[in-house]
């Protein structure tokens, strides 16, 4: 029996990797290299050194088929990713079947001959391979081990005549209709990446398997008191004690997002500046309040590290994240404190600081930095995005100004109960343990990403997410969605473009599945 190979290859694939997979596929078919008659691929890959070199080693010609020709072939193991990238649901299988039809071993496909896909596509990191042949059969006889159909009907999974099952491509996640003259959509957030779709979520930075059972129970118990108006005194005192502050330096808010709105509306600012890339809600809130916002863009070549000298001296309100979303950079506390000036409000978004072991570099609890405002969120570590609870730590005069801008009873009773519970010693110990666990899982993710030549990670990540650069990351993101994974697009963050993605840190099993999906997405984009 002769064999016709179909190969799908990523740019730069080495000859040895192609030959190793070819040999494995031939062994699976019970054949040797001597049986190979041809090697076929997408025409744009025919001259690829790894493909041409493998064909030379095998002593067979390379045949390149157009994307249109490959797309006309129904394949038994269709995938949406190659369909999106090349127009065919499997380059390897379609090329193998086409070349077997064009170069039959004996006779040709017709009334007494059928095309057989001896081995469906198999893959390594950079290449896929399938093997097909054409054999004579008697009427109503199937060749051993495979269902045989006339090429006109294709070789497909399921019943004859049924179309291959291709996942419907997901559209780009819905986003808020709020617009700005700026090219970046400041109102796009990670939740839009997973809204209304069943995807594995690497777009939202909320810790998985939260809230913990004990916190759920505390929140559930609070429902018996919903007839009474919320009383935030106990929660406020608990937050103050946790940071060794007086209660008049604490303001409870409906998440950190409300705090950004209060700051934009309640504090006078002539020249507000936001340090980017960073969470976009502070700038959006400032713009909505009528402010003209300046930007300080940290540079990728410096791994997005803060240079305090880059902030204009006349900026009277400065906003920076630490650790910063989306870069995961943890700036030294001294560098941020150096931004303080008389008459300047220095806003530090520490929404992810409790994901850093020991909360090193935190400014929460500091009273010696003039104009300091620290924002915290309980959303990320405790899984309370739907409850909306956060807080502000600032000078009493600033807290009073923000509080006057709040509506009455801005934080619900269940949220207040959650805040108080999360300030307990047991809860803080659990958060610290989770922070260490995140560090371990982040290291595993970074090690996996380092295996890809196409992926560059921002050095020194300290948050529960990492920022990566991939040429054409927007297309990679779309392919990942087809594989069931949601990644956060980077182009909505000022200072980033379509070549950036943010990835949440998840457990090892999820990360391993994601890395496999990323490998496929990169293979098809190569």
PANUSE-753750 format. One record per residue (C-alpha): residue number from 1; x, y, z; residue in three letters. Coordinates in nm, 3 decimals, padded with zeros to 5 digits. Example, Ala and Ser with C-alpha at 12.3 -4.5 7.8 and 13.67 -1.06 7.14 Angstrom:
! residues 2
SITE  resi     east    north       up  resn
SITE     1   01.230  -00.450   00.780   ALA
SITE     2   01.367  -00.106   00.714   SER
//
This chain:
! residues 526
SITE  resi     east    north       up  resn
SITE     1   00.000   00.000   00.000   UNK
SITE     2   00.126   00.349  -00.082   UNK
SITE     3   00.085   00.655   00.136   UNK
SITE     4   00.022   01.023   00.065   UNK
SITE     5   00.110   01.264   00.342   UNK
SITE     6  -00.075   01.585   00.424   UNK
SITE     7   00.113   01.836   00.638   UNK
SITE     8   00.013   02.158   00.808   UNK
SITE     9   00.311   02.354   00.934   UNK
SITE    10   00.390   02.664   01.129   UNK
SITE    11   00.648   02.900   00.984   UNK
SITE    12   00.998   02.803   01.092   UNK
SITE    13   00.919   02.440   01.173   UNK
SITE    14   01.242   02.234   01.175   UNK
SITE    15   01.293   01.938   00.941   UNK
SITE    16   01.351   01.702   01.234   UNK
SITE    17   01.012   01.781   01.388   UNK
SITE    18   00.833   01.720   01.058   UNK
SITE    19   01.013   01.389   01.002   UNK
SITE    20   00.955   01.272   01.359   UNK
SITE    21   00.581   01.323   01.324   UNK
SITE    22   00.579   01.164   00.977   UNK
SITE    23   00.751   00.856   01.114   UNK
SITE    24   00.505   00.835   01.402   UNK
SITE    25   00.207   00.862   01.166   UNK
SITE    26   00.352   00.599   00.932   UNK
SITE    27   00.408   00.361   01.224   UNK
SITE    28   00.047   00.411   01.327   UNK
SITE    29  -00.058   00.320   00.974   UNK
SITE    30   00.169   00.014   00.974   UNK
SITE    31   00.384   00.160   00.695   UNK
SITE    32   00.741   00.273   00.641   UNK
SITE    33   00.895   00.567   00.459   UNK
SITE    34   00.927   00.348   00.150   UNK
SITE    35   00.548   00.360   00.109   UNK
SITE    36   00.536   00.740   00.085   UNK
SITE    37   00.463   00.872  -00.265   UNK
SITE    38   00.404   01.241  -00.202   UNK
SITE    39   00.379   01.514   00.058   UNK
SITE    40   00.115   01.785   00.023   UNK
SITE    41   00.046   02.108   00.210   UNK
SITE    42  -00.094   02.457   00.173   UNK
SITE    43   00.075   02.625  -00.123   UNK
SITE    44   00.208   02.908   00.092   UNK
SITE    45   00.393   02.650   00.304   UNK
SITE    46   00.531   02.435   00.019   UNK
SITE    47   00.861   02.621   00.012   UNK
SITE    48   00.898   02.625   00.391   UNK
SITE    49   01.248   02.481   00.458   UNK
SITE    50   01.122   02.236   00.717   UNK
SITE    51   00.855   02.100   00.483   UNK
SITE    52   01.068   02.095   00.169   UNK
SITE    53   01.358   01.945   00.361   UNK
SITE    54   01.140   01.667   00.499   UNK
SITE    55   01.014   01.585   00.150   UNK
SITE    56   01.374   01.574   00.029   UNK
SITE    57   01.466   01.330   00.305   UNK
SITE    58   01.170   01.115   00.205   UNK
SITE    59   01.261   01.139  -00.164   UNK
SITE    60   00.914   01.259  -00.268   UNK
SITE    61   00.780   01.575  -00.429   UNK
SITE    62   00.601   01.851  -00.242   UNK
SITE    63   00.263   01.950  -00.375   UNK
SITE    64   00.102   02.275  -00.269   UNK
SITE    65  -00.275   02.318  -00.283   UNK
SITE    66  -00.450   02.652  -00.271   UNK
SITE    67  -00.662   02.737   00.028   UNK
SITE    68  -00.967   02.722  -00.198   UNK
SITE    69  -00.887   02.368  -00.313   UNK
SITE    70  -00.834   02.249   00.044   UNK
SITE    71  -01.152   02.419   00.162   UNK
SITE    72  -01.355   02.216  -00.090   UNK
SITE    73  -01.266   01.891   00.090   UNK
SITE    74  -01.480   01.774   00.380   UNK
SITE    75  -01.260   01.626   00.651   UNK
SITE    76  -01.338   01.381   00.932   UNK
SITE    77  -01.186   01.586   01.212   UNK
SITE    78  -01.272   01.948   01.140   UNK
SITE    79  -01.139   02.229   01.357   UNK
SITE    80  -01.263   02.584   01.363   UNK
SITE    81  -00.917   02.735   01.408   UNK
SITE    82  -00.764   02.625   01.076   UNK
SITE    83  -01.096   02.707   00.915   UNK
SITE    84  -01.061   03.064   01.035   UNK
SITE    85  -00.691   03.088   00.950   UNK
SITE    86  -00.678   02.913   00.611   UNK
SITE    87  -01.035   02.847   00.501   UNK
SITE    88  -01.008   02.470   00.547   UNK
SITE    89  -01.106   02.272   00.854   UNK
SITE    90  -00.783   02.067   00.846   UNK
SITE    91  -00.488   02.135   00.617   UNK
SITE    92  -00.326   01.799   00.689   UNK
SITE    93  -00.633   01.585   00.625   UNK
SITE    94  -00.755   01.781   00.324   UNK
SITE    95  -00.409   01.782   00.163   UNK
SITE    96  -00.364   01.409   00.220   UNK
SITE    97  -00.701   01.327   00.065   UNK
SITE    98  -00.650   01.556  -00.232   UNK
SITE    99  -00.308   01.423  -00.319   UNK
SITE   100  -00.427   01.062  -00.281   UNK
SITE   101  -00.702   01.139  -00.532   UNK
SITE   102  -00.463   01.311  -00.771   UNK
SITE   103  -00.187   01.047  -00.742   UNK
SITE   104  -00.365   00.711  -00.684   UNK
SITE   105  -00.146   00.414  -00.605   UNK
SITE   106  -00.329   00.191  -00.849   UNK
SITE   107  -00.633   00.272  -01.050   UNK
SITE   108  -00.817   00.573  -00.924   UNK
SITE   109  -01.116   00.675  -00.717   UNK
SITE   110  -01.437   00.576  -00.883   UNK
SITE   111  -01.698   00.304  -00.868   UNK
SITE   112  -01.443   00.048  -00.750   UNK
SITE   113  -01.206   00.266  -00.553   UNK
SITE   114  -01.228   00.474  -00.241   UNK
SITE   115  -01.010   00.727  -00.063   UNK
SITE   116  -00.900   00.617   00.280   UNK
SITE   117  -00.766   00.842   00.552   UNK
SITE   118  -00.540   00.584   00.713   UNK
SITE   119  -00.440   00.807   01.003   UNK
SITE   120  -00.622   01.132   01.086   UNK
SITE   121  -00.430   01.444   01.177   UNK
SITE   122  -00.174   01.413   01.450   UNK
SITE   123   00.016   01.710   01.582   UNK
SITE   124   00.323   01.833   01.760   UNK
SITE   125   00.401   02.187   01.862   UNK
SITE   126   00.469   02.317   01.511   UNK
SITE   127   00.326   02.066   01.264   UNK
SITE   128   00.023   01.846   01.188   UNK
SITE   129   00.028   01.538   00.968   UNK
SITE   130  -00.222   01.291   00.822   UNK
SITE   131  -00.183   01.001   00.579   UNK
SITE   132  -00.427   00.889   00.308   UNK
SITE   133  -00.436   00.632   00.031   UNK
SITE   134  -00.667   00.511  -00.245   UNK
SITE   135  -00.770   00.146  -00.252   UNK
SITE   136  -01.000  -00.065  -00.467   UNK
SITE   137  -01.312  -00.204  -00.297   UNK
SITE   138  -01.598  -00.424  -00.399   UNK
SITE   139  -01.949  -00.277  -00.397   UNK
SITE   140  -02.089  -00.233  -00.042   UNK
SITE   141  -01.752  -00.325   00.109   UNK
SITE   142  -01.574  -00.105   00.358   UNK
SITE   143  -01.199  -00.109   00.392   UNK
SITE   144  -01.083  -00.229   00.735   UNK
SITE   145  -01.072   00.029   01.008   UNK
SITE   146  -01.231   00.321   00.825   UNK
SITE   147  -01.558   00.438   00.676   UNK
SITE   148  -01.507   00.501   00.307   UNK
SITE   149  -01.701   00.752   00.101   UNK
SITE   150  -01.668   00.888  -00.249   UNK
SITE   151  -01.456   01.204  -00.242   UNK
SITE   152  -01.751   01.398  -00.373   UNK
SITE   153  -01.917   01.337  -00.039   UNK
SITE   154  -01.598   01.360   00.161   UNK
SITE   155  -01.474   01.153   00.449   UNK
SITE   156  -01.656   01.282   00.754   UNK
SITE   157  -01.748   01.197   01.106   UNK
SITE   158  -02.102   01.085   01.171   UNK
SITE   159  -02.351   00.963   00.916   UNK
SITE   160  -02.280   00.983   00.542   UNK
SITE   161  -02.403   01.306   00.395   UNK
SITE   162  -02.402   01.495   00.722   UNK
SITE   163  -02.200   01.817   00.728   UNK
SITE   164  -01.890   01.837   00.948   UNK
SITE   165  -01.953   01.997   01.284   UNK
SITE   166  -01.771   02.329   01.294   UNK
SITE   167  -01.816   02.551   01.600   UNK
SITE   168  -01.987   02.875   01.517   UNK
SITE   169  -01.726   03.151   01.545   UNK
SITE   170  -01.790   03.379   01.842   UNK
SITE   171  -01.829   03.744   01.768   UNK
SITE   172  -01.622   03.997   01.950   UNK
SITE   173  -01.752   04.038   02.305   UNK
SITE   174  -02.018   04.303   02.347   UNK
SITE   175  -01.900   04.629   02.489   UNK
SITE   176  -02.055   04.937   02.643   UNK
SITE   177  -02.184   05.194   02.395   UNK
SITE   178  -02.013   05.476   02.590   UNK
SITE   179  -01.766   05.636   02.348   UNK
SITE   180  -01.483   05.885   02.362   UNK
SITE   181  -01.287   06.072   02.101   UNK
SITE   182  -00.995   05.855   02.216   UNK
SITE   183  -00.916   05.544   02.011   UNK
SITE   184  -00.917   05.327   02.325   UNK
SITE   185  -01.250   05.199   02.456   UNK
SITE   186  -01.209   05.295   02.820   UNK
SITE   187  -01.539   05.132   02.914   UNK
SITE   188  -01.440   04.786   02.796   UNK
SITE   189  -01.368   04.554   03.086   UNK
SITE   190  -01.283   04.186   03.118   UNK
SITE   191  -01.637   04.075   03.199   UNK
SITE   192  -01.740   04.167   02.844   UNK
SITE   193  -01.508   03.892   02.717   UNK
SITE   194  -01.715   03.618   02.880   UNK
SITE   195  -02.061   03.770   02.880   UNK
SITE   196  -02.328   03.535   02.739   UNK
SITE   197  -02.069   03.274   02.635   UNK
SITE   198  -01.950   02.954   02.799   UNK
SITE   199  -01.576   03.008   02.785   UNK
SITE   200  -01.299   02.923   03.028   UNK
SITE   201  -01.233   03.262   03.181   UNK
SITE   202  -00.882   03.403   03.170   UNK
SITE   203  -01.015   03.753   03.109   UNK
SITE   204  -01.150   03.844   03.454   UNK
SITE   205  -00.909   03.865   03.746   UNK
SITE   206  -01.145   03.736   04.016   UNK
SITE   207  -01.003   03.440   04.208   UNK
SITE   208  -01.177   03.115   04.118   UNK
SITE   209  -01.385   02.908   04.362   UNK
SITE   210  -01.486   03.213   04.559   UNK
SITE   211  -01.650   03.331   04.779   UNK
SITE   212  -01.545   03.061   05.027   UNK
SITE   213  -01.821   02.877   05.208   UNK
SITE   214  -01.776   03.060   05.536   UNK
SITE   215  -01.816   03.396   05.363   UNK
SITE   216  -02.121   03.279   05.171   UNK
SITE   217  -02.277   03.178   05.501   UNK
SITE   218  -02.206   03.515   05.662   UNK
SITE   219  -02.360   03.694   05.366   UNK
SITE   220  -02.661   03.463   05.363   UNK
SITE   221  -02.718   03.516   05.735   UNK
SITE   222  -02.727   03.893   05.679   UNK
SITE   223  -03.038   03.862   05.461   UNK
SITE   224  -03.257   03.834   05.769   UNK
SITE   225  -03.177   04.200   05.843   UNK
SITE   226  -03.267   04.348   05.507   UNK
SITE   227  -03.568   04.530   05.650   UNK
SITE   228  -03.334   04.767   05.832   UNK
SITE   229  -03.131   05.040   05.665   UNK
SITE   230  -02.759   04.959   05.628   UNK
SITE   231  -02.532   05.058   05.916   UNK
SITE   232  -02.170   05.072   05.812   UNK
SITE   233  -02.010   05.157   06.146   UNK
SITE   234  -01.891   04.806   06.233   UNK
SITE   235  -01.746   04.743   05.889   UNK
SITE   236  -01.578   05.083   05.885   UNK
SITE   237  -01.422   05.017   06.224   UNK
SITE   238  -01.302   04.674   06.109   UNK
SITE   239  -01.132   04.820   05.802   UNK
SITE   240  -00.973   05.092   06.012   UNK
SITE   241  -00.839   04.839   06.263   UNK
SITE   242  -00.704   04.618   05.984   UNK
SITE   243  -00.493   04.910   05.855   UNK
SITE   244  -00.421   05.062   06.197   UNK
SITE   245  -00.608   05.382   06.114   UNK
SITE   246  -00.883   05.588   06.273   UNK
SITE   247  -01.232   05.528   06.127   UNK
SITE   248  -01.249   05.886   05.996   UNK
SITE   249  -00.977   05.788   05.747   UNK
SITE   250  -01.196   05.513   05.596   UNK
SITE   251  -01.480   05.537   05.345   UNK
SITE   252  -01.672   05.227   05.236   UNK
SITE   253  -01.780   05.225   04.873   UNK
SITE   254  -01.977   05.012   04.631   UNK
SITE   255  -01.656   04.872   04.486   UNK
SITE   256  -01.346   05.064   04.383   UNK
SITE   257  -01.532   05.182   04.071   UNK
SITE   258  -01.760   05.403   04.283   UNK
SITE   259  -01.454   05.552   04.449   UNK
SITE   260  -01.317   05.663   04.112   UNK
SITE   261  -01.644   05.837   04.034   UNK
SITE   262  -01.647   06.011   04.374   UNK
SITE   263  -01.290   06.131   04.330   UNK
SITE   264  -01.367   06.270   03.986   UNK
SITE   265  -01.678   06.455   04.107   UNK
SITE   266  -01.589   06.564   04.458   UNK
SITE   267  -01.226   06.678   04.436   UNK
SITE   268  -01.117   06.990   04.252   UNK
SITE   269  -00.854   06.908   03.992   UNK
SITE   270  -00.713   07.143   03.730   UNK
SITE   271  -00.469   06.900   03.573   UNK
SITE   272  -00.546   06.533   03.648   UNK
SITE   273  -00.300   06.277   03.512   UNK
SITE   274  -00.339   05.899   03.486   UNK
SITE   275  -00.034   05.675   03.461   UNK
SITE   276  -00.096   05.414   03.188   UNK
SITE   277  -00.128   05.135   03.100   UNK
SITE   278  -00.366   05.094   03.390   UNK
SITE   279  -00.728   05.023   03.479   UNK
SITE   280  -00.924   05.258   03.254   UNK
SITE   281  -01.214   05.343   03.484   UNK
SITE   282  -01.033   05.630   03.664   UNK
SITE   283  -00.978   05.815   03.337   UNK
SITE   284  -01.330   05.739   03.215   UNK
SITE   285  -01.476   05.877   03.539   UNK
SITE   286  -01.263   06.191   03.519   UNK
SITE   287  -01.368   06.253   03.160   UNK
SITE   288  -01.733   06.198   03.246   UNK
SITE   289  -01.698   06.463   03.517   UNK
SITE   290  -01.574   06.712   03.260   UNK
SITE   291  -01.200   06.692   03.325   UNK
SITE   292  -00.935   06.704   03.055   UNK
SITE   293  -00.711   06.413   03.144   UNK
SITE   294  -00.337   06.393   03.082   UNK
SITE   295  -00.158   06.064   03.035   UNK
SITE   296   00.184   05.936   03.133   UNK
SITE   297   00.256   05.629   02.921   UNK
SITE   298   00.503   05.383   03.070   UNK
SITE   299   00.716   05.210   02.809   UNK
SITE   300   00.722   04.842   02.717   UNK
SITE   301   01.099   04.847   02.663   UNK
SITE   302   01.132   04.941   03.031   UNK
SITE   303   00.886   04.669   03.133   UNK
SITE   304   00.636   04.942   03.224   UNK
SITE   305   00.836   05.056   03.529   UNK
SITE   306   00.748   05.389   03.686   UNK
SITE   307   00.976   05.686   03.637   UNK
SITE   308   00.848   05.948   03.886   UNK
SITE   309   01.016   06.222   03.683   UNK
SITE   310   00.780   06.149   03.393   UNK
SITE   311   00.481   06.284   03.588   UNK
SITE   312   00.432   06.659   03.520   UNK
SITE   313   00.511   06.879   03.818   UNK
SITE   314   00.189   07.076   03.777   UNK
SITE   315  -00.035   06.767   03.791   UNK
SITE   316  -00.263   06.818   04.092   UNK
SITE   317  -00.425   06.472   04.079   UNK
SITE   318  -00.223   06.162   03.984   UNK
SITE   319  -00.369   05.811   03.951   UNK
SITE   320  -00.155   05.497   03.942   UNK
SITE   321  -00.221   05.128   04.007   UNK
SITE   322  -00.004   04.904   04.224   UNK
SITE   323   00.029   04.625   04.130   UNK
SITE   324  -00.080   04.771   03.801   UNK
SITE   325  -00.359   04.626   03.592   UNK
SITE   326  -00.288   04.505   03.321   UNK
SITE   327   00.094   04.495   03.342   UNK
SITE   328   00.113   04.312   03.679   UNK
SITE   329   00.407   04.537   03.769   UNK
SITE   330   00.455   04.607   04.140   UNK
SITE   331   00.612   04.951   04.176   UNK
SITE   332   00.828   05.025   04.480   UNK
SITE   333   00.631   05.210   04.745   UNK
SITE   334   00.909   05.467   04.764   UNK
SITE   335   00.877   05.546   04.393   UNK
SITE   336   00.504   05.606   04.427   UNK
SITE   337   00.539   05.807   04.747   UNK
SITE   338   00.790   06.024   04.563   UNK
SITE   339   00.501   06.146   04.345   UNK
SITE   340   00.344   06.324   04.642   UNK
SITE   341   00.353   06.704   04.637   UNK
SITE   342   00.187   06.981   04.839   UNK
SITE   343  -00.150   07.050   04.678   UNK
SITE   344  -00.152   06.721   04.485   UNK
SITE   345  -00.389   06.428   04.540   UNK
SITE   346  -00.205   06.101   04.485   UNK
SITE   347  -00.449   05.815   04.413   UNK
SITE   348  -00.307   05.464   04.435   UNK
SITE   349  -00.532   05.182   04.315   UNK
SITE   350  -00.436   04.880   04.528   UNK
SITE   351  -00.723   04.659   04.415   UNK
SITE   352  -00.481   04.366   04.366   UNK
SITE   353  -00.242   04.434   04.655   UNK
SITE   354  -00.392   04.158   04.869   UNK
SITE   355  -00.281   03.912   04.599   UNK
SITE   356   00.083   04.006   04.674   UNK
SITE   357   00.236   03.805   04.961   UNK
SITE   358   00.292   04.032   05.257   UNK
SITE   359   00.138   04.322   05.063   UNK
SITE   360   00.488   04.458   05.025   UNK
SITE   361   00.506   04.799   04.859   UNK
SITE   362   00.158   04.886   04.989   UNK
SITE   363   00.089   05.243   05.101   UNK
SITE   364  -00.231   05.151   05.284   UNK
SITE   365  -00.205   05.267   05.643   UNK
SITE   366   00.055   05.534   05.565   UNK
SITE   367  -00.031   05.876   05.710   UNK
SITE   368   00.299   06.048   05.633   UNK
SITE   369   00.240   06.087   05.256   UNK
SITE   370   00.058   06.415   05.185   UNK
SITE   371  -00.253   06.392   04.968   UNK
SITE   372  -00.244   06.012   04.962   UNK
SITE   373  -00.563   05.825   04.867   UNK
SITE   374  -00.547   05.445   04.861   UNK
SITE   375  -00.828   05.243   04.703   UNK
SITE   376  -00.893   04.880   04.791   UNK
SITE   377  -01.136   04.624   04.654   UNK
SITE   378  -01.270   04.302   04.804   UNK
SITE   379  -01.385   04.187   04.460   UNK
SITE   380  -01.078   04.002   04.338   UNK
SITE   381  -00.959   03.787   04.624   UNK
SITE   382  -01.300   03.713   04.772   UNK
SITE   383  -01.511   03.677   04.457   UNK
SITE   384  -01.754   03.959   04.541   UNK
SITE   385  -01.783   04.134   04.204   UNK
SITE   386  -02.161   04.100   04.216   UNK
SITE   387  -02.186   04.241   04.569   UNK
SITE   388  -01.986   04.562   04.506   UNK
SITE   389  -01.769   04.639   04.805   UNK
SITE   390  -01.445   04.834   04.838   UNK
SITE   391  -01.304   05.119   05.042   UNK
SITE   392  -01.096   05.435   05.041   UNK
SITE   393  -00.816   05.522   05.283   UNK
SITE   394  -00.735   05.892   05.292   UNK
SITE   395  -00.698   06.204   05.505   UNK
SITE   396  -01.014   06.283   05.705   UNK
SITE   397  -01.086   06.596   05.498   UNK
SITE   398  -01.071   06.395   05.176   UNK
SITE   399  -01.291   06.120   05.317   UNK
SITE   400  -01.548   06.379   05.427   UNK
SITE   401  -01.554   06.537   05.080   UNK
SITE   402  -01.605   06.202   04.913   UNK
SITE   403  -01.872   06.099   05.161   UNK
SITE   404  -02.072   06.414   05.088   UNK
SITE   405  -02.081   06.311   04.722   UNK
SITE   406  -02.217   05.966   04.803   UNK
SITE   407  -02.588   05.889   04.800   UNK
SITE   408  -02.749   05.774   05.124   UNK
SITE   409  -02.677   05.412   05.220   UNK
SITE   410  -02.443   05.350   04.927   UNK
SITE   411  -02.330   05.006   05.048   UNK
SITE   412  -02.580   04.728   05.112   UNK
SITE   413  -02.607   04.533   05.437   UNK
SITE   414  -02.473   04.208   05.283   UNK
SITE   415  -02.174   04.398   05.142   UNK
SITE   416  -02.105   04.559   05.480   UNK
SITE   417  -02.118   04.219   05.651   UNK
SITE   418  -01.877   04.082   05.391   UNK
SITE   419  -01.637   04.372   05.446   UNK
SITE   420  -01.632   04.319   05.820   UNK
SITE   421  -01.582   03.943   05.778   UNK
SITE   422  -01.293   03.987   05.534   UNK
SITE   423  -01.105   04.201   05.787   UNK
SITE   424  -01.084   03.921   06.044   UNK
SITE   425  -00.752   03.758   06.127   UNK
SITE   426  -00.869   03.426   05.986   UNK
SITE   427  -00.973   03.590   05.660   UNK
SITE   428  -00.644   03.779   05.630   UNK
SITE   429  -00.453   03.456   05.684   UNK
SITE   430  -00.659   03.289   05.411   UNK
SITE   431  -00.590   03.580   05.175   UNK
SITE   432  -00.218   03.554   05.246   UNK
SITE   433  -00.223   03.182   05.171   UNK
SITE   434  -00.411   03.250   04.848   UNK
SITE   435  -00.151   03.511   04.751   UNK
SITE   436   00.129   03.256   04.791   UNK
SITE   437  -00.071   03.002   04.591   UNK
SITE   438  -00.122   03.255   04.312   UNK
SITE   439   00.254   03.310   04.301   UNK
SITE   440   00.313   02.939   04.249   UNK
SITE   441   00.049   02.912   03.976   UNK
SITE   442   00.172   03.232   03.809   UNK
SITE   443   00.523   03.085   03.791   UNK
SITE   444   00.380   02.776   03.620   UNK
SITE   445   00.195   02.990   03.366   UNK
SITE   446   00.504   03.200   03.295   UNK
SITE   447   00.720   02.890   03.252   UNK
SITE   448   00.472   02.755   02.998   UNK
SITE   449   00.456   03.083   02.810   UNK
SITE   450   00.835   03.096   02.795   UNK
SITE   451   00.829   02.786   02.574   UNK
SITE   452   00.675   02.989   02.291   UNK
SITE   453   00.916   03.192   02.082   UNK
SITE   454   00.626   03.410   01.968   UNK
SITE   455   00.524   03.516   02.320   UNK
SITE   456   00.689   03.791   02.523   UNK
SITE   457   00.581   03.833   02.885   UNK
SITE   458   00.625   04.150   03.089   UNK
SITE   459   00.900   04.079   03.339   UNK
SITE   460   00.846   04.069   03.713   UNK
SITE   461   00.472   04.001   03.725   UNK
SITE   462   00.341   04.018   04.082   UNK
SITE   463  -00.038   04.024   04.037   UNK
SITE   464  -00.290   03.746   03.969   UNK
SITE   465  -00.248   03.802   03.594   UNK
SITE   466   00.025   03.845   03.335   UNK
SITE   467   00.057   04.068   03.031   UNK
SITE   468   00.188   03.914   02.709   UNK
SITE   469   00.282   04.047   02.369   UNK
SITE   470   00.221   03.839   02.055   UNK
SITE   471   00.232   03.972   01.702   UNK
SITE   472  -00.130   03.964   01.588   UNK
SITE   473  -00.260   03.892   01.939   UNK
SITE   474  -00.607   04.008   01.838   UNK
SITE   475  -00.630   03.720   01.590   UNK
SITE   476  -00.483   03.478   01.845   UNK
SITE   477  -00.748   03.591   02.092   UNK
SITE   478  -01.022   03.511   01.839   UNK
SITE   479  -00.877   03.165   01.782   UNK
SITE   480  -00.856   03.105   02.156   UNK
SITE   481  -01.225   03.190   02.183   UNK
SITE   482  -01.302   02.924   01.924   UNK
SITE   483  -01.108   02.681   02.142   UNK
SITE   484  -01.315   02.783   02.445   UNK
SITE   485  -01.082   03.029   02.621   UNK
SITE   486  -01.142   03.397   02.691   UNK
SITE   487  -00.837   03.625   02.717   UNK
SITE   488  -00.852   03.997   02.791   UNK
SITE   489  -00.776   04.212   02.489   UNK
SITE   490  -00.506   04.469   02.545   UNK
SITE   491  -00.588   04.733   02.289   UNK
SITE   492  -00.840   04.912   02.512   UNK
SITE   493  -00.561   05.013   02.754   UNK
SITE   494  -00.383   05.338   02.661   UNK
SITE   495  -00.022   05.254   02.588   UNK
SITE   496  -00.103   04.911   02.444   UNK
SITE   497  -00.222   04.797   02.102   UNK
SITE   498  -00.376   04.494   01.936   UNK
SITE   499  -00.063   04.284   01.999   UNK
SITE   500  -00.120   04.256   02.375   UNK
SITE   501  -00.329   04.017   02.586   UNK
SITE   502  -00.383   03.993   02.961   UNK
SITE   503  -00.413   03.643   03.107   UNK
SITE   504  -00.552   03.565   03.451   UNK
SITE   505  -00.362   03.315   03.664   UNK
SITE   506  -00.559   02.996   03.711   UNK
SITE   507  -00.499   02.650   03.860   UNK
SITE   508  -00.241   02.424   03.697   UNK
SITE   509  -00.487   02.202   03.513   UNK
SITE   510  -00.662   02.500   03.356   UNK
SITE   511  -00.329   02.658   03.267   UNK
SITE   512  -00.210   02.339   03.098   UNK
SITE   513  -00.525   02.323   02.888   UNK
SITE   514  -00.483   02.688   02.798   UNK
SITE   515  -00.122   02.640   02.693   UNK
SITE   516  -00.231   02.358   02.463   UNK
SITE   517  -00.495   02.585   02.312   UNK
SITE   518  -00.243   02.865   02.271   UNK
SITE   519  -00.012   02.625   02.092   UNK
SITE   520  -00.288   02.543   01.846   UNK
SITE   521  -00.376   02.908   01.798   UNK
SITE   522  -00.014   02.997   01.727   UNK
SITE   523   00.029   02.700   01.495   UNK
SITE   524  -00.259   02.816   01.282   UNK
SITE   525  -00.138   03.174   01.285   UNK
SITE   526   00.215   03.081   01.179   UNK
//
